[in-house]
Amino acid sequence: MGKGQGKYVFGPVPSRRLGRSLGVDLIPYKTCSYDCVYCQIGRSEATTIERKVYAPARAVIEQVRERLNRGAAPDVITISGSGEPTLHAEIGDVIAAIKGMTAAPVAVLTNGSLLFLPEVRRALMDADIVAPDLDAADPETFQSVNRPHPELKLSEIIAGLRSFAREYRGRLLLEVFLAEGLNADAAQVAKLAAIARGLKSGRVQLNTVSRPPAEQCALAVSREKMAELAALFEPPAEVIADFRAGVKSAPAASGSGAEVLAMLSRRPCTMEDIAAGLSLSRKQARELVDKLIKDKQARIYEQGGRTYYAARGRER
């Protein structure tokens, strides 16, 4: 995809946690400090912890401005996308600039692996919402689930999360992603709950596999078990996993194949996701997706009884 529409900004997409979210992607595809087995956008060829300017901050900011001027009305602007956003050395400048152009809150979805760095914590202070991950309470589980960069240590990551929770004044959402047979046993989750209690701040949200994962060993946890595990947290965690058979489409509006492809380049989507995120009728979404498939820009596959679409060139 070229420098134009969709290179750094995508959606809005429907988010179970945040509502209608306009995505901002600062990092090249699968540039991440982790190679999580459950990742919905596939494997990381090589993990990294190098912080640098992966995308020109000015170009990112201008694309956000242009998208807002074209009438996007998101509930939130979310810095996330194809990799770990805190690897971008100027993420703080991007957050500040976006907050200067819209009243919509700015959220950052991060794996939390670099919060032990003071400069990363400082860069996130102006964000309205920060949602870090914590999927393991011991080094063995950390290695098997998150497959981190070799220089990362779980003890440092947890210490960084604690420091950030003390310093941050925005809305902190801790996400715990559970996969059956890997980190969803009660003993492991009880340890995670103890760590979360020590943060004394924010909410805990439990998630599980609902989209095609990087590895077939990453299995979904049942709705009933998720509810039981949520009760181990004090207060009980919120289960945000998508157990729905589908979502309703939004009213008909305008959209383009480039906008659909931008969504599919960041994560697999159902037809309902596409329609709801871009305010399209299901018929409009179907026409755009069919053309992308015909042009060999998108592909289709089944997972868990549901049909997903993804951009070609992002094979698993």
N, C-alpha and C positions, 0 to 999 in steps of 0.2 A: 504494500500500500504506500502511496506517495506521501509527500509532505502535506497534502491538502486534508480535506475532511476526514476525520476519523483516525488520524495518526496518533494523536495524543488524547483526544476526547471522544467518548462513546456513550451511547444511550440517549436519553435515560433508560435505565433497566429497572425492573421490579426487584426490590431487595426485601427479604423477609424481615430484616432487622431495622432498616432505615426508611423504607417507603420507596418512592420513585427517585432513583439516584442517577445523577449525571456523573459518569465515571471519568477520572483523569488518570492517565497512564504515563508515568514518568520513566519507566524502565523497559528495556528491550525484552522480548518474549523469553520467559523462563530464566531471567537473570535473578537469581535468588540465593539466599544463604542456606536454604533448606532444599531437600528433594523429597517432599512428603509423599508417602505412599497413597494418600487419599486425594492428592491434588487434582482438581477437575480440569486443569489445562495440560496435564501430562508430566513427563519426566524432565528434570533439569539435567542437561548434558554435563554441566560442571557447576558446582556451587561456588559462591564468591562472597567475600566480606569487604571488597574494595568499594569505598565510597568515592564517587566522582560525579561529574555532570554528564549523565547518560543522555539527556535530552535538553536542548536549549530552553532555559526557563522562560525567556521572552516569548518564544514560539508557543510554548505550552499555554502561557497566560493569554496570548492573543487568540488562540483557538477556543479557550474557555469563554472569552469575551464575545467572540463571534457567535458561538453556539447560544449563549444567553440572549444576544441581540436578535437572533433568529426566532426567538419565542420559546425556548425551552423553559419550563417552569418546574424544576425539580424540587422535591422535598428536601434534598440534601445534595451537596457536591462531594463526591467520595474519591479520595486519592487512593487508588488500589491498582487493579489491572493485571498485567501479565507477569509481574515479578514483585520483589520486596521493595516498596517505595522508599524506605529509609536509607536505601543504598544511594539514593540521589543526594548529592552534596548540597543542593540548593532547595531542598524540599521546604525549608522554613520560609524562603523568599516566595515560593509559589503559594503557600498557604496564606501569607500576609497579603499578597496581591489579589487573590480570589476573594478574600474577606472584604477587600476594599471596593469590590464591584458588585456585590450581591448581599442581600439579607439572608439568603439560604445558609444554613450551617455547613461548615466544612468538616468532613470526617476523614480519618486516616485509618485504613485497615492494614495492620502490620502483623508480622509473625512475632514481633517483640524481641527478636534475637539480638538487636543492636542497642537496646535500651540501657545497657551497661555503660555506653559511651555518653559522657555528659553533653557533648555537642548534639547528639541525636535527641536526647531529652529536651534540650533547649529549643531545637528546631520544631518540636511538636507542641510547644506550650500554647501557641495561638490557635490551635485547632479546637473546634467546639466539641468534637467527639473523637476519641482515640480508642480503637478496638484491637488490642493485642491478643495473641494466641498463647495458650499454654496447654500442651497435650500430654505431657509426661511429668512424673514426679521423681523419676530415678533415671540415671544415665543409660541404663540398658534399654528402657522403653523409649527414651529420647532418640537413641540411635536407630531403633527398629521402626519407629513411626515417622520421625522427622528427617532422618538421614542428613544431619547437619554438616556444614563446612567443618573440616577437621580441627580448626582452631577454636571452635565454639565450645564452651563448657556450660552445662545446664545450671550449675551453681551460680555462675556469673550472670546468666540470663535471668534467673529468679531474683538475684540481688538487684539487677537493673530494673526489673518490673516493680520491685518494692520501692526503689528510689523514685521512680516515675510516679507511682501512686501517691507518695508523700508530697511531691512537688506540684503535681498537675491540679489545676482548678476547674477543668472542664468535665465532661461526662465520660467516664471510663467504663468500657464494656469489655470484660474478659471473656473470650471465647475458648471453650474447651471442645475439641473435635474428637469424637469417640468412634473407634472402629472395632467391631466385634472380633474377639480373638487376639487383639493387639493391646488395647489400653482401656477396655470397657469392663474389666472386672471390678468388683466392689472395693477391693483393697487398694487398687491403683487410684480409683476415683476418690476414695476417702482421703488419700494423701494429697490429691489435687485440691480437695475441699479445704484441707488444713492450710495449704499455701494461700488459697483465696481468702480465707478468714484473716490471715496475717496482713493482707493488703489494707483492710479496714476502709475500703473505698470501692465504689463502683458496683456494677451488677455482673453476675456470671451467667453466660448463655451457653447451653449445650447444643452441639450440632453433631450430625452424623452423615454418612454417605447418602446423597440423594441424586447426584449426577455421576456420570461415568468417571471412576477414579483412575489415577496413574497406574495402579497395580490391582490386579484382581483379588489379592489377599485382603484388600480393604473392604470389609463387608459392613453393611448397615446394621445398626443396633435397632431393635424393635421399639415401637412406640411405648409399649408397656415397660420395658426395661429402662428406657430413657427417663421415664417418669420416676421410677424407683431410684435411679442414680441421681436425679435432680434433687431428691429429698435429702441426700447426704450433705448438701451445702446449706449454710446458714447465712441469710435466709435461703430457702430453696432456689435452685437455679431455674432459669427460664429455658424451656426446650424450644429451640428455634428451627429444628430440623423440618424439612419439607415433606410431610406425610400426605400432602394433598394429591388428589387424582388430577388436578389441573387448576388453573386460575382463570378468572373471567377476563375477556378481552375488553380493552378500553374503547371508547367511541372512535369512529372513523376519523382520521386526520391525514396529514401528509407524511411521507416517509420516503426513503430512498434505499436502493440496493446497497449503496456505500455505508449507510448507517447500520443496516442489518449486518453487513459483513464485518463492520467494526465490533459489533456485539459478539458475533460468532468467533472472532479472532481472540477474544478474551476468555470466553467460557462456552461450553455447550449450552444450547438453549432449546426449550420446547417451542412449538408454534405459539402457545399461549404466552410464554415469556416475551417473545418478540412483539406480539401484538400489544400486550400491556405496556411494555417498556417504551415503545415508540408511538403509542396512542393510535394504533392502526386497528381496522377491523380485521377479523380473522381472514377474510377474503383477500384484503390488501397484503397482509403478511404472507399468505400462501403464494400469491403471485410473485412477490419479490424473492422469496426463498426458492421457488421453482426455477426462476431465471438464474439465480446463483448456482443452483445444482446443474442446470443445463449448460452453463458457461464453465462448469468444472471449478468454480470458486468455493463451493460448499459441498459438504457430504452429509449423509444421513445414516444413523444407526440406532439400534435399540438397546436400552439398558433398563433393567428392572421393570419391564412391561411398558415403558414409555419411549416415545420417539424423540430423539434429539438431533440437532443440526449443529455442525461445527465448520469452521473455515478449513479448506484444504491447505496442505502444507504444514498442518499442526498435528501430524499423525502421532499416535501414541507408541 
